[in-house]
Amino acid sequence: MEVTRSRAYRKNDQAWVEQKNGAIVRRLVGYGRLEGLASAQALVRLYAAARLHTNLFQPSFKLKQKTRIGARVIKHYHPPALPAARVLAHTAVDNASKERLRRLQSVSDPVVLIAEIRAAQVELGKRVDRRGLDSAREPEPTADLERFTTGLRIAWREGERRVIHRRPYRRRKPPPRRPSMLDDLREPIGAWLSEEPGLPAIAILERIKILHPDRFTDQHARTVQRAVKRWRAEQARRIIAESAVTIGGAAVRSAA
């Protein structure tokens, strides 16, 4: 049986699971859509390197105690330590597990792990929005340690921008407007609304049903409501623009 922080029928428990998405998952993986077996393999490669780098070489704080004074909460933390060091210092861990952890820590290199993380992120960045197209599989990029260590001196200039982060904006043509069943009725609807600006959409639908009983029914009420709403918005913008021109012209004449 697997024990998790999320309990059945307790929807607020999911916050314990989701709280690290922004600090860990999204920073490593980004916000792109990933699908397919190749993307899953790249994620496994990324998490394998990130797990070792975080647990073996990244110190972290742990809360020691909290003191509440009225509405103020004072927190005290233990000195920062490596997660691996906390495991080695824990009395409940057996010596065999501690010895395996020491061997793993002695053969791991933080620079190699970071290079492996960056290589996996490059692979994920190429697969963003490919919608699982595994047929065009490309060879996985290898971690070039020499190139990575050479670029560390100037890495601060580019910041944290990597291929997994926000995609560059590409301008696309707007989609063509879909035809509407009210296109051939724009003139009579406009004439009705010009004569009676407060005419409701239901009354307009009743008039349209009289003109075209075979095309329109009561189910088209929402379509007519949207058309009337757009017409009134256009009229409001036109009135505002004409009023601005009139007020501007009057102000210029008074100043002259």
C-alpha positions in Angstrom: 0.0 0.0 0.0 1.4 3.4 -1.0 0.9 6.2 1.5 0.5 9.7 0.1 -0.3 13.1 1.5 -3.7 13.1 -0.4 -6.7 11.5 1.3 -9.9 10.4 -0.4 -12.8 12.9 -0.3 -10.5 15.6 1.2 -9.9 18.0 -1.8 -7.8 20.4 0.2 -5.1 17.7 0.7 -4.1 18.1 -2.9 -2.5 21.4 -1.9 0.3 19.4 -0.2 1.0 17.6 -3.5 0.7 20.7 -5.7 2.8 23.1 -3.5 6.1 22.2 -5.1 5.0 22.4 -8.8 6.2 25.9 -9.2 9.4 25.7 -7.2 10.6 22.3 -8.5 8.6 20.8 -11.4 7.9 23.9 -13.5 11.4 25.2 -13.0 12.9 22.0 -14.3 10.4 21.0 -16.9 8.7 24.2 -18.0 5.1 24.8 -19.0 5.1 23.1 -22.4 2.8 20.2 -23.3 4.6 16.9 -23.5 3.2 13.7 -24.9 4.6 10.3 -26.0 7.0 7.7 -24.9 10.1 9.7 -25.9 9.1 12.6 -23.8 8.5 10.3 -20.8 12.0 8.9 -21.2 13.5 12.4 -21.3 11.6 13.2 -18.1 12.9 10.1 -16.4 16.4 11.2 -17.4 15.9 14.7 -16.1 14.4 13.6 -12.8 17.1 11.0 -12.2 19.9 13.7 -12.5 17.8 16.3 -10.6 17.1 13.9 -7.7 20.8 13.2 -7.1 21.8 16.9 -7.5 19.1 18.0 -5.1 19.6 15.4 -2.4 23.4 15.2 -2.5 24.5 18.8 -3.2 21.7 21.2 -2.4 21.5 22.3 1.3 18.0 23.1 2.5 16.4 24.6 5.7 14.2 22.6 7.9 11.7 24.1 10.4 12.7 23.7 14.0 9.8 25.3 15.8 7.1 28.0 15.5 6.1 30.4 18.1 2.8 32.4 17.8 2.6 35.7 19.5 -0.9 37.1 18.8 -1.2 37.3 15.0 2.6 37.1 14.6 4.3 33.7 13.9 8.0 33.5 14.6 9.8 30.6 12.9 13.1 29.1 13.9 15.1 26.8 11.5 17.8 24.2 11.8 21.1 25.2 10.2 21.1 24.4 6.5 22.3 20.9 5.7 22.3 18.5 2.8 19.4 16.0 2.6 21.9 13.2 2.4 23.7 14.5 5.5 20.4 14.4 7.4 19.9 10.8 6.3 23.4 9.8 7.4 22.8 11.5 10.8 19.4 9.8 11.4 19.5 7.0 13.9 16.6 5.0 12.2 18.6 4.4 9.0 20.7 1.2 9.0 24.4 1.2 8.4 24.2 -0.7 5.1 21.9 2.0 3.6 24.3 4.7 5.0 27.3 3.0 3.4 25.5 2.8 0.0 24.7 6.5 0.3 28.3 7.4 1.1 29.5 5.5 -2.0 26.9 7.2 -4.1 28.0 10.6 -2.8 31.7 9.9 -3.4 31.2 9.0 -7.1 28.7 11.8 -7.9 29.9 15.1 -9.5 27.6 18.2 -9.2 28.9 19.6 -12.5 28.3 16.4 -14.4 24.8 16.2 -12.9 24.0 19.8 -13.9 25.2 19.1 -17.4 23.0 16.1 -17.6 20.0 18.1 -16.4 20.6 20.8 -19.1 21.0 18.1 -21.8 17.7 16.5 -20.8 16.0 19.9 -20.8 17.2 20.5 -24.3 15.6 17.2 -25.3 12.3 18.2 -23.6 12.4 21.6 -25.2 12.6 20.0 -28.7 9.5 17.9 -27.9 7.3 20.6 -26.6 4.0 20.8 -28.5 4.9 17.9 -30.8 1.8 16.0 -29.6 3.5 12.6 -29.2 5.1 12.4 -32.7 7.5 9.6 -31.7 7.9 8.4 -35.2 10.4 11.2 -35.9 12.6 10.3 -33.0 15.9 12.1 -32.8 19.0 10.9 -31.0 19.2 12.1 -27.4 21.7 14.9 -26.9 24.7 14.0 -24.7 26.0 16.1 -21.9 29.1 18.0 -23.3 30.9 18.5 -20.0 33.8 20.6 -21.5 31.5 23.0 -23.3 29.2 23.3 -20.3 32.1 24.1 -17.9 33.5 26.7 -20.4 30.1 28.4 -20.6 29.7 28.7 -16.8 31.8 31.9 -16.7 29.3 33.8 -18.9 26.1 31.9 -18.0 25.0 34.7 -15.7 24.6 37.0 -18.7 21.8 34.9 -20.2 20.1 34.2 -16.9 17.7 31.3 -16.6 16.3 31.4 -20.2 16.4 27.9 -21.5 14.5 25.9 -24.2 12.0 24.6 -21.7 10.9 28.1 -20.6 8.4 30.4 -22.3 8.3 29.8 -26.1 9.0 32.6 -28.5 6.0 34.4 -29.8 5.2 33.6 -33.4 2.6 35.8 -35.1 -0.1 33.8 -36.9 -2.7 34.9 -39.3 -6.1 35.3 -37.6 -8.5 32.5 -38.5 -11.1 33.3 -41.2 -14.5 34.3 -40.0 -17.0 31.5 -40.0 -20.3 32.3 -41.9 -23.3 33.0 -39.8 -26.9 32.0 -40.4 -27.8 35.7 -39.8 -25.5 37.1 -42.5 -28.4 37.6 -45.0 -30.6 39.2 -42.3 -28.2 41.9 -41.1 -30.0 44.7 -43.0 -33.5 44.0 -41.6 -32.2 43.4 -38.1 -30.3 46.7 -38.2 -33.4 48.5 -39.5 -35.5 47.1 -36.7 -32.9 48.0 -34.0 -32.5 51.5 -35.5 -36.2 52.1 -35.2 -36.5 50.5 -31.8 -33.1 50.4 -30.0 -34.6 48.7 -27.0 -36.1 45.9 -28.9 -35.3 42.6 -27.2 -33.6 39.7 -29.0 -36.6 37.4 -28.4 -38.9 39.8 -30.3 -36.4 39.9 -33.2 -36.3 36.1 -33.2 -40.1 36.0 -33.5 -40.0 38.4 -36.5 -37.3 36.2 -38.1 -39.4 33.1 -37.6 -42.2 34.7 -39.5 -39.9 35.5 -42.4 -38.1 32.1 -42.4 -40.2 29.6 -40.5 -38.2 26.7 -42.0 -34.8 27.9 -40.9 -35.3 29.4 -37.4 -36.7 28.0 -34.2 -36.7 28.9 -30.5 -33.3 27.1 -30.2 -31.7 30.0 -32.1 -32.4 32.5 -29.4 -28.8 32.6 -28.2 -27.5 33.2 -31.7 -29.8 36.2 -32.1 -28.8 37.5 -28.6 -25.1 37.5 -29.6 -25.9 39.3 -32.8 -27.9 42.0 -31.0 -25.2 42.4 -28.4 -22.5 42.9 -31.1 -24.7 45.5 -32.9 -25.3 47.4 -29.7 -21.6 47.4 -28.9 -20.8 48.8 -32.3 -23.4 51.5 -31.9 -22.0 52.4 -28.5 -18.5 52.7 -29.9 -19.7 54.8 -32.8 -21.6 57.2 -30.4 -18.6 57.6 -28.2 -16.3 58.3 -31.1 -18.7 60.9 -32.5 -19.1 62.6 -29.1 -15.3 62.8 -28.7 -15.0 64.5 -32.1 -17.8 66.9 -31.2 -16.4 67.8 -27.8 -12.9 68.2 -29.2 -14.1 70.5 -32.0 -16.0 72.6 -29.5 -13.0 72.9 -27.2 -10.8 74.1 -30.1 -13.4 76.7 -31.1 -13.7 78.0 -27.5 -10.0 78.2 -27.2 -9.7 80.2 -30.4 
